[in-house]
Amino acid sequence: MATARIPLVAGNWKMNTTIPEGVALAQAITAVPRPDGVEVALLPPFVHLWTVAEVVAGTGIALGAQDCFWEDRGAFTGEISPLMLAGWCDLVLVGHSERRAMGETDEQVARKLRAGLAAGLRVIVAVGETLAERRAERALDVVRRQLSAAVAGLDGGALARVAVAYEPVWAIGTGVTATPDDAQTMCGAIRTEVGALVSADAAAGLQVLYGGSVTAENAGALLAGGDVDGGLIGGASLQAAAFGAIIAAAAQVRPASTTHPS
Ligand code: PGA
């Protein structure tokens, strides 16, 4: 069996842009060429979602939130429920290392992932090791632990709405990237692990993204690995031209007709 995996290029704006700046950025991104065979998603801050939804309506660009809470409603001041996003947002990111660094646990990430899926959203779950963990040669163990907490117990149908983003913490916003080989090796290991945790078929269709200092210049190399199905882009997603170049690079390394043996 061969499985075609469509690459996804998702722009994580993090805590950047005022409302007018966000509208202008989204408008500029709708104007960049989007080749067939690449999914594009924007993940602006919560307060932008409605206005950006209006800008991207009808363009095929997907819209996502950067986080959500695990309960559907209740006395949780400041939190955003997946039900509030469902029906008009396409996806939600959970487990970003910047949230894990503020104390979010594997268990909380797993609850968020399940809540997002239950609300009908697609979920990108971010995993990745710190520099100390990599130096101690524990990168794979850490990623496996995070993955196991997040996806163990899901069935193949649920996993079809999950993407995993491998984001080595030391590469995020630092200008230092994993080597293309390291990115491919870890993305391949993630696929293998998900195969063991869920099923080989589900793993074969899983989108595995690389994230961490992806730029217009390095995207072609970083996204070229056979197990790397696009990228989660922070800083470079704040400039339409750079983001567009990354989308173009993703399309070039994974032409629309390519299939991958499972
Ligand atoms: P960066 O961020 O591209 O600015 O390194 C990536 C991310 O944190 O998703």
Residues whose N, C-alpha, C, O or C-beta is under 5 A from the ligand:
A	BS01	PGA	N12 A171 I172 G173 T174 G211 G212 S213 V214 L232 I233 G234 G235 A236
